[in-house]
């Protein structure tokens, strides 16, 4: 009798665990107002784990980047914003992504070298990630699902930008065509 109860309990426990895992996978990116970007960890471009809580109380501009894209010159505008407002609380976080027509095929070392040599990038760059699909980084699943009034759930192209307030909450999303200088007024509102 005790063995039957134990086996039943193990089966139920296994089914509950499996059901939860399926729920989490199916509902990846579900809107969750209790979370913030500070609840996520990422690897920097050198492979070191970084807790995004490190940037608490900063305004963040999170960008999926690519080194061989028609929008790659936006690195220059991003760096200008960073230089101008980093002392006032702005941090730009760059996430290389190779999902869009293989436009960032290099290694992390090649990417950081390219960004520094060609655009003087000094803002934090992170490990190459996926932003869409089953392998999408959880940070991007969170960003895509938690921007207010945003109808697009997938990232359409390189240099999609997410503006995040000092509480770690995404407030606005900008497409690839939006140049960094066009975001300046929104950044200034959040830096106050």
PyMOL commands that set and color helices and strands:
alter all, ss='L'
color gray80, all
select helices_A, chain A and resi 2-26+37-39+52-55+74-88+108-119+138-146+180-191
alter helices_A, ss='H'
color red, helices_A
select strands_A, chain A and resi 41-43+49-51+59-65+90-96+125-126+161-164+170-174
alter strands_A, ss='S'
color yellow, strands_A
deselect
rebuild
show_as cartoon
